[in-house]
Amino acid sequence: MTSPAPAADAPRRTAAPPLSDAARTLLTLAFYGLLSVAFTWPLVLSGGDALHTRQFDQYGVVWMATRGVDLLPDLVDPSTNYPLGASVELVDAWIHLALAAATQAILTPLQQVALLVLVGPVLTAWAAERLAARGLGVRFPWSLLAGVAFGFSGLAATAWLEGHVYFLLDPWLPLLALWTLRATSRAGRPVHGLLAGAAWVLCLATTAYLALIGALVAAVMLLRGALLQPDRRRLARATAPMALVVGVASAAYAASFLGVDSVEETAPDGWVLSGVASLGGLAAWTPAVDMVRNHSISAPLGAGTLGLVLFAPRVLRGLPGWRTWLGLAVAGLVLAFGPAVQVGLDDRSWAATPLLFATDLPVWRKVHFPVRMMWLWYLGGGLVAALVADRLARRVGGAWVAPLFVVVLIDALVGTGAPLRARQTIAATPSAYQAAPPDGPLLDLLGQPPFEDRDDDFAVVGHLLCYYQATHRRPVLDPCVKPLRENPRAVVGREVLSLLIEAADPPDQHLGQRVEAVRSLLEALGIRAVAVHLDLLPNEIHAVVLGGMEQVAAGPPARVSSDGGETIALFVLPAGAPTDPRAAYEALARAHRGEAP
């Protein structure tokens, strides 16, 4: 029996013409661009005149954007960590520094940071989509899922809200994977290896964490290529440029940066536990995440990505290559827990993992935040998820798979909580600083003695003071490039406050001597102005400190301001003739450390 022929006038269903590469690229960038606006909402409305963040590290990023041009020529910043100066070798964000220097003439620092937050995820997601399409053969639009999972992940939200916005611009890691795949394929050429090496260098220039992740991805890809590539000579020729570039860059980095003194070298064990993934945070963001002191770490797996990954063994059966990416994704998840599986959002409920032994290794102190290894999950898991969606669409039709886009978008916008968590913070510098001599070092006086050289409660203050310095441009004592073991502001401030408070004691018969000791110390250091942060001093010693500083400065404060979110009394000191400020500080620091002069 034959079916009847269709009527002559019946409409025929024709397949839609395939999209050109240019049209597909424009659609991809437009999709990710709109998603970035929603992901970072309401940043696009700020006009680049306010900080949108949750924690305090973005203050330092703005400072770096301001200082970019000044730091690049000689890699030394004499205007912070005064009188010692700061080496830019401590910077772990060279791409951001270079972009800041390149755009400083046309964009304000706040606009630079806002643009990085908006555009960074778009380019990162686009590179992951290209890896899925060109490297794994995933069809459009299912390749978009890989970009959403990687570019708009929980760690992307964490990077933005904690202030480490340079993590958001990371097209290099997907491109590294793509070019390494090309180099290790049967059609691999030396240019592919060269491009893969360049991509790894760009990972390193973005942050050492991405370089570590990139090295792991490249090593796995090279091992896979060695096992599958029958022509070993061709493989060696194609990957030799990559090995050369990576080797030279690694040696230069190790020689220049790994020996630099930093507070992270001696971080206590609690620091390691504070930077790991937690079981309680794998499902989705909760408001409790942002209540953990000084951190907003949230790394949910993504329900859409995880659901598709779980179907991979059945749907992708017989398809080569996907197990490699799944293995990398799982490895990233395991490494993100670090030495302990943390159950809750604090560090009081945890169980040891086999990686606990690594805490005794010096190199482990460099991996301050193991949770950042989750970037491997978001890249590998997103690629596997895109493969599964593409294969399902081939079998059952795209209309049945399309709702997965809704799930993945909910993961990006609700699961990470990104648009719900941002807070607009004050971006103004207190006007009292304008009264300070423009070329003289300035001491910010705050805190209650005795206080430690590093106090987590005052960590936000150090970043804020550096943010102020980006505007007022006076040399300051805070180490703005990166926290060091010893903060000159803490050392000098502790001495000044101690002398002023002791001088105000009624039984003290040496008032004049102690005031003169403060004056002599500040003169020896070349300090020209002292900014007393009254909101950061106990109320009961306001009169003591202000009265003592009036005697030191031989007059009332030059200006008192309450704008910028706090009250500051700025005292201008007479110009002196310091002989050796560095020697004067080092002598004071040795005394505070209890060392012999």
C-alpha positions in Angstrom: 0.0 0.0 0.0 1.4 3.4 -1.0 0.8 6.7 0.7 -1.1 9.3 -1.3 1.0 11.9 -3.1 0.9 15.3 -1.5 -1.3 17.9 -3.1 0.4 20.1 -5.7 -0.4 23.3 -3.7 0.8 21.9 -0.3 3.6 24.0 1.2 7.0 22.3 1.3 9.2 22.4 4.4 12.7 23.6 3.6 15.7 23.6 5.9 16.9 26.9 7.1 20.1 28.0 5.4 23.2 27.5 7.5 24.5 30.6 9.3 27.7 32.1 8.0 30.7 32.3 10.4 30.3 36.0 10.7 26.6 35.8 11.6 27.2 33.0 14.1 30.0 35.0 15.7 27.8 38.1 16.0 24.9 36.1 17.5 27.3 34.4 19.9 28.8 37.7 21.1 25.3 39.3 21.3 24.0 36.4 23.4 27.0 36.5 25.8 26.9 40.3 25.9 23.2 40.4 27.0 24.0 37.7 29.5 26.9 39.7 30.9 24.7 42.7 31.4 22.2 40.6 33.4 25.0 38.7 35.2 26.6 42.0 36.5 23.4 43.9 37.0 23.2 46.9 37.8 26.8 47.6 36.8 25.9 48.8 33.3 23.8 51.6 34.8 26.6 53.0 36.9 28.4 54.8 34.1 31.7 53.8 35.6 31.5 56.2 38.6 30.9 53.7 41.4 32.3 50.4 42.7 30.0 47.4 42.4 31.4 44.7 44.5 30.9 42.8 47.8 34.3 42.6 49.4 37.3 44.9 49.5 39.9 43.6 46.9 38.4 45.7 44.1 39.8 48.8 45.9 43.3 47.4 45.2 42.4 46.6 41.6 41.3 50.2 41.0 44.6 51.4 42.6 46.5 49.1 40.1 44.5 50.6 37.2 45.5 54.1 38.3 49.1 53.3 38.8 49.6 51.2 35.7 51.5 53.7 33.6 53.7 54.7 36.5 54.7 51.1 37.4 55.6 49.6 34.1 58.8 51.4 33.1 61.1 50.3 36.1 58.7 47.8 37.9 59.1 49.7 41.2 56.6 51.8 43.0 58.3 54.2 45.4 54.9 55.8 46.5 53.7 52.8 48.5 55.3 50.7 51.3 57.2 53.9 52.1 60.1 54.3 52.8 61.1 50.9 51.4 59.1 51.0 48.1 57.3 48.1 46.5 58.5 45.9 43.7 55.9 45.2 41.0 57.3 41.6 40.9 54.6 40.9 43.4 51.9 41.6 40.9 49.9 38.6 39.7 47.9 40.3 37.1 50.1 41.5 34.3 47.4 41.5 31.6 45.3 43.8 33.8 48.3 46.1 34.4 49.0 46.3 30.7 45.4 47.0 29.8 45.3 49.7 32.5 48.4 51.4 31.1 47.0 51.2 27.5 43.6 52.8 28.4 44.6 55.2 31.1 44.5 58.2 28.7 40.9 57.5 27.7 39.2 55.8 30.7 39.1 56.5 34.4 40.2 53.7 36.7 36.6 53.0 37.6 35.6 52.8 34.0 38.5 50.4 33.3 37.4 48.0 36.0 33.7 48.2 35.0 34.6 47.5 31.3 36.7 44.6 32.3 33.8 43.1 34.4 31.4 43.6 31.5 33.5 42.5 28.6 35.8 39.9 30.2 33.1 37.2 30.6 31.9 37.7 27.1 35.4 37.0 25.6 36.0 34.1 28.0 32.7 32.5 27.1 33.3 33.0 23.4 36.6 31.3 23.6 35.0 28.3 25.4 32.3 28.2 22.7 35.0 28.1 20.0 36.8 25.3 21.8 33.5 23.3 21.9 32.7 24.0 18.2 36.2 23.8 16.6 37.9 21.4 19.0 35.1 19.0 19.8 32.7 19.5 16.8 29.7 20.7 18.8 27.1 22.3 16.6 25.6 25.8 17.1 23.7 26.7 19.3 24.6 23.8 21.7 28.2 25.1 21.7 26.9 28.1 23.6 26.4 26.0 26.7 30.1 25.5 27.1 30.6 29.3 27.1 27.8 29.9 29.7 29.2 27.2 32.0 32.8 28.6 31.9 32.4 32.4 31.4 29.4 32.9 33.8 30.2 30.4 36.5 30.2 30.6 40.3 33.9 31.4 40.3 33.3 34.2 37.8 30.8 35.7 40.2 33.3 35.2 43.1 36.0 36.9 41.1 33.8 39.9 40.5 32.3 40.2 43.9 35.6 39.6 45.8 37.4 42.1 43.5 39.8 39.8 41.6 38.2 41.0 38.3 41.3 40.1 36.2 40.1 36.4 36.4 37.1 37.4 34.3 39.2 38.0 31.2 40.4 34.4 30.5 39.9 33.4 26.8 43.5 32.1 27.0 42.7 28.8 28.8 40.2 27.6 26.2 42.5 28.8 23.4 45.4 26.9 25.0 43.3 23.7 25.0 42.2 24.3 21.4 45.7 24.9 20.0 47.1 22.0 22.1 44.4 19.7 20.6 45.4 21.0 17.1 49.2 20.5 17.8 48.7 16.9 19.0 46.3 15.9 16.2 47.5 14.1 13.1 47.4 17.4 11.2 49.4 19.2 13.9 52.0 21.8 12.8 54.6 23.8 14.7 52.5 27.0 14.4 49.8 25.2 16.5 52.3 24.5 19.2 53.6 28.0 19.1 50.1 29.4 19.5 49.4 27.0 22.4 52.6 28.2 24.1 51.6 31.8 23.6 48.2 31.1 25.1 49.9 29.6 28.2 52.0 32.6 28.6 48.9 34.8 28.5 47.4 32.5 31.2 50.5 33.1 33.3 50.3 36.9 32.7 46.7 36.9 33.8 47.4 35.0 37.1 49.6 32.1 38.2 46.5 30.1 39.1 45.4 30.0 35.5 48.9 29.1 34.5 48.8 26.1 36.9 45.4 25.0 35.5 46.7 25.5 31.9 49.8 23.4 32.6 47.6 20.6 33.8 45.3 20.8 30.8 48.2 21.0 28.4 50.0 18.0 30.1 46.8 15.9 29.8 46.3 16.9 26.1 50.0 16.1 25.3 49.8 12.7 27.1 46.6 11.9 25.1 48.2 13.0 21.9 51.3 10.8 22.6 49.1 7.8 23.1 46.9 8.4 20.0 49.3 10.0 17.5 51.0 7.3 15.4 53.6 9.8 13.9 55.7 10.6 16.9 58.1 12.8 14.9 55.3 14.9 13.7 54.0 15.2 17.2 57.5 16.3 18.5 57.8 18.9 15.7 54.4 20.3 16.4 54.8 20.5 20.2 58.4 21.6 20.4 57.7 25.3 20.0 55.1 25.0 22.8 57.6 23.3 25.1 60.2 26.0 24.3 57.9 28.9 25.0 56.5 27.4 28.2 60.0 26.4 29.4 61.5 29.9 28.9 58.5 31.7 30.4 58.5 29.3 33.4 62.2 29.8 34.1 61.9 33.6 33.8 58.9 33.6 36.1 60.5 31.4 38.7 63.7 33.4 38.7 61.9 36.8 39.1 58.9 36.1 41.3 58.9 32.9 43.3 61.4 34.2 45.8 59.6 37.5 46.5 58.7 37.9 50.2 54.9 38.0 50.8 52.6 37.4 53.7 51.2 34.3 51.9 54.6 32.6 52.4 53.8 32.2 56.1 50.0 31.9 56.0 48.6 29.9 58.8 46.7 26.7 58.2 43.4 28.5 58.6 44.1 30.5 55.5 44.3 27.3 53.5 41.0 26.1 54.8 39.3 29.5 54.1 40.1 29.2 50.4 38.7 25.8 49.6 35.4 24.6 48.1 32.7 23.4 50.5 30.1 20.8 50.1 27.4 23.2 51.2 28.3 25.6 48.4 28.2 23.1 45.5 24.4 23.2 45.0 23.8 27.0 44.7 24.7 30.3 46.2 23.0 31.2 49.5 23.1 34.5 51.4 25.3 32.9 54.1 28.2 32.8 51.6 28.6 36.6 51.8 28.5 36.5 55.6 31.8 34.8 55.9 34.3 37.4 57.0 36.3 39.0 54.1 35.2 36.4 51.5 32.3 35.7 49.1 33.5 32.3 47.8 30.8 30.4 46.0 31.4 27.7 43.5 28.2 25.8 42.6 28.5 23.0 40.1 25.5 24.2 38.0 22.4 22.0 37.9 22.2 22.1 34.1 25.8 21.3 33.6 25.9 18.6 36.2 22.7 17.0 34.8 24.0 16.8 31.3 27.4 15.5 32.5 25.7 12.6 34.4 24.1 11.5 31.1 27.4 11.5 29.3 28.3 7.8 29.8 25.1 6.8 28.1 24.6 9.5 25.5 28.3 9.8 24.4 29.0 6.1 24.3 31.4 5.4 21.4 32.4 9.1 21.0 36.2 9.6 21.5 37.7 12.4 23.6 34.9 13.3 26.0 36.3 11.2 28.9 39.5 13.3 28.9 37.5 16.4 29.5 35.3 14.7 32.1 38.5 13.5 33.9 39.9 17.1 33.9 36.6 18.4 35.3 36.5 15.8 38.1 40.2 16.5 38.8 39.4 20.2 39.2 36.6 19.4 41.6 38.8 17.2 43.8 41.7 19.7 43.8 39.3 22.5 44.8 38.7 20.9 48.2 42.4 21.1 48.9 43.5 19.4 52.1 40.0 19.0 53.5 36.4 18.5 52.5 34.7 21.4 54.1 31.1 20.6 55.0 29.8 24.1 55.8 30.8 27.6 54.9 33.2 28.0 57.8 36.4 26.1 58.6 35.1 24.3 61.7 33.4 21.3 60.0 35.7 19.4 57.7 37.3 16.1 56.9 40.8 15.5 55.8 41.5 14.4 52.2 44.6 12.7 50.7 45.9 16.1 49.8 46.4 17.0 53.5 50.1 16.0 53.2 50.6 18.8 50.7 50.2 21.4 53.4 53.8 20.6 54.5 55.1 21.4 51.0 56.5 24.9 50.5 54.8 25.1 47.1 51.4 24.6 48.7 51.7 28.0 50.3 51.6 29.4 46.8 48.1 27.8 46.3 46.3 30.1 48.6 42.9 29.4 47.2 42.5 25.8 46.0 38.9 26.5 45.1 40.2 28.3 42.0 41.0 24.9 40.6 37.2 24.7 40.0 37.9 26.5 36.7 38.8 23.1 35.5 35.3 21.8 36.3 33.6 24.7 34.6 35.7 24.2 31.4 35.7 20.4 31.2 32.1 20.0 32.5 30.8 22.7 30.2 32.4 21.0 27.2 31.0 17.6 28.1 27.5 19.2 28.7 27.6 20.8 25.3 28.5 17.5 23.7 25.7 15.7 25.4 23.2 18.4 24.4 24.3 18.3 20.8 24.1 14.5 20.7 20.6 14.5 22.3 19.5 17.2 19.8 20.6 14.9 16.9 18.6 12.0 18.4 15.3 13.6 19.6 15.3 17.0 17.9 16.5 20.4 19.1 13.0 21.5 20.3 13.2 18.9 23.1 16.7 19.9 24.2 16.2 23.7 24.0 14.7 24.0 27.5 18.1 23.1 28.8 19.2 26.7 27.9 16.7 28.0 30.5 18.2 25.7 33.1 21.7 26.8 32.3 20.7 30.5 32.3 19.1 30.0 35.7 22.3 28.5 36.9 24.3 31.6 35.7 21.9 34.2 37.1 20.3 32.5 40.1 22.6 29.6 41.0 25.6 32.0 41.3 23.4 34.8 42.7 25.7 37.3 40.9 23.1 40.0 40.1 21.5 39.6 43.6 24.7 40.0 45.6 26.5 43.1 44.2 26.6 46.3 46.4 27.4 49.8 45.2 30.1 51.2 47.4 31.4 54.7 48.0 33.9 55.7 45.3 34.9 59.1 46.7 38.2 60.0 48.4 37.8 62.1 51.6 38.6 65.8 50.8 40.9 66.1 53.9 43.7 64.6 51.9 43.8 67.6 49.6 45.4 69.6 52.4 48.4 67.3 52.5 51.6 68.6 50.8 51.6 67.2 47.3 55.1 65.7 47.4 55.4 64.6 51.0 54.8 61.1 52.5 51.6 60.6 54.4 50.8 58.4 57.5 47.3 57.1 57.9 46.8 56.7 61.7 44.1 54.2 62.8 43.5 51.2 65.0 43.8 50.6 68.7 47.2 49.5 70.1 48.4 46.9 70.5 47.5 45.6 67.0 49.1 43.1 64.8 51.0 43.8 61.6 48.2 41.9 59.8 44.7 42.0 61.3 41.9 40.6 59.2 39.5 43.1 60.7 41.6 45.9 59.2 42.4 44.2 55.9 39.7 46.1 54.2 41.2 49.3 55.6 44.5 48.7 53.9 42.9 48.3 50.5 40.7 51.4 51.1 43.8 53.5 52.0 45.5 52.4 48.7 42.3 53.3 46.9 42.5 56.8 48.4 46.2 57.0 47.4 45.2 56.4 43.8 43.4 59.8 44.0 45.5 61.9 46.3 48.9 60.5 44.9 50.9 61.2 48.1 53.4 58.4 49.1 51.8 56.2 51.8 53.2 53.5 54.1 50.8 50.7 53.1 52.1 48.0 50.7 49.5 48.4 48.0 51.0 46.0 45.4 50.5 43.0 47.7 50.3 42.3 51.4 53.7 41.8 52.9 54.8 40.2 56.2 55.4 43.6 57.7 53.3 46.7 57.0 55.2 50.0 57.6 51.9 51.8 58.4 51.2 49.3 61.2 54.8 49.5 62.6 54.9 53.3 62.6 51.3 53.8 63.6 51.7 51.5 66.6 54.7 53.5 67.8 53.0 56.9 67.3 49.8 55.8 69.0 51.6 54.2 71.9 53.7 57.4 72.6 50.7 59.7 72.3 48.6 57.6 74.7 51.4 57.2 77.2 52.1 61.0 77.0 48.4 61.7 78.0 48.6 59.5 81.1 48.1 61.8 84.1 51.0 60.2 86.1 53.3 60.7 83.1 55.9 63.4 83.9 57.5 63.2 80.5 54.8 64.6 78.3 57.1 66.9 76.4 59.7 64.2 75.8 57.1 61.8 74.3 55.6 64.4 72.0 59.1 65.3 70.9 59.8 61.6 70.3 56.8 61.4 68.0 57.9 64.6 66.2 61.5 63.3 65.8 60.3 59.9 64.5 58.0 61.4 61.9 60.7 63.9 60.8 63.3 61.1 60.5 60.9 59.2 58.3 60.2 62.3 56.2 56.4 62.2 57.0 54.8 65.5 56.0 51.2 64.8 56.9 49.2 62.5 59.3 45.6 61.5 58.5 43.8 60.5 61.7 40.9 58.2 60.9 38.6 59.0 63.8 36.0 56.4 62.9 38.7 53.8 63.2 39.8 54.8 66.6 38.0 54.1 69.9 35.9 57.1 71.0 37.7 57.3 74.4 41.0 58.2 72.8 39.8 60.7 70.2 40.7 63.7 72.4 44.0 62.1 73.4 45.2 61.5 69.9 43.9 64.8 68.5 45.5 66.7 71.4 48.8 65.0 71.0 48.9 65.5 67.2 48.1 69.2 67.7 51.3 69.4 69.8 53.3 67.4 67.3 52.1 69.6 64.4 52.2 72.8 66.5 48.7 73.6 65.5 45.2 72.3 64.8 44.4 70.0 61.9 44.7 71.6 58.4 41.4 70.1 57.4 38.7 67.9 58.9 36.3 66.1 56.5 33.4 63.8 56.9 32.8 63.0 53.2 33.9 59.8 51.5 32.2 57.7 54.2 34.4 58.5 57.2 35.8 61.4 59.3 39.4 62.3 58.9 41.5 65.0 60.6 44.6 65.8 58.6 47.6 67.4 60.3 50.4 69.0 58.2 53.9 68.7 59.7 56.7 71.2 59.3 59.1 70.3 56.5 62.2 68.7 57.8 65.4 67.4 56.4 65.4 63.6 56.9 68.8 62.1 56.3 67.9 58.5 55.8 64.2 57.6 56.1 64.8 53.9 55.2 67.4 53.5 57.9 65.1 55.2 60.4 62.3 52.8 59.6 64.4 49.7 59.6 65.7 50.6 63.1 62.2 51.0 64.3 61.1 47.8 62.7 63.9 45.9 64.3 63.0 47.2 67.7 59.4 46.1 67.2 60.5 42.7 66.2 62.7 42.5 69.3 65.9 42.3 67.4 69.2 43.8 68.4 69.9 47.2 66.8 
